[in-house]
């Protein structure tokens, strides 16, 4: 019996030791799992912060590029300009416009041309101390005296509600090329010459019409405007002007 009891006790001890070892192993595995979880959470947090930092750096880089493009002005004449940012869309009935974060306190006046590095955006139509409103080219009330770069033929840029601009009053006898640049003529009281408006995208001619149907793709992407330049030209008038300039 003593011999049997000793064997039983040995078996119990072995089983107990195995259970203790298993429990210790489980605790160790749980501890390692918790460490892994903590490390995974730390890495996820770090990754999120890195992504956020990367996004901020990317945005800063894009802004820098936009600002570099913003100052690509015609070489002659030299212009003084005021930099501004688009902060909203205008709410004037029947007028497509943008709200800028600069105004009278920044020497902004009505009828100053508004551009960016791509080309002409429009003109200032209203000014308060800290803000101003820009009427864009893609507006029914906007008319701009323009000319074809190659032939130097003058016409008028207007908008009829489409994704393009119309170049009006180009004689049927004037040669027009697809892709030809259209610029401001300098014949108005508002816009100086040679500001890029857009590029000829469609030409149509009817034998009974005196003028060609010329469509122009605007140089400016009006859906992605953030920074602008307001030109301080001698032609800008603070007094009210007609929209047909």
Beta strands, then each sheet from edge to edge (+ up, - down):
strand 1: 80-89
strand 2: 97-100
strand 3: 113-115
strand 4: 120-127
strand 5: 132-136
strand 6: 144-148
strand 7: 154-158
strand 8: 165-168
strand 9: 181-184
strand 10: 196-204
strand 11: 213-218
strand 12: 227-232
sheet 1: 1+ 2- 5+ 4- 3+ 12- 1+
sheet 2: 6+ 7- 8+ 11- 10+ 9- 6+
end
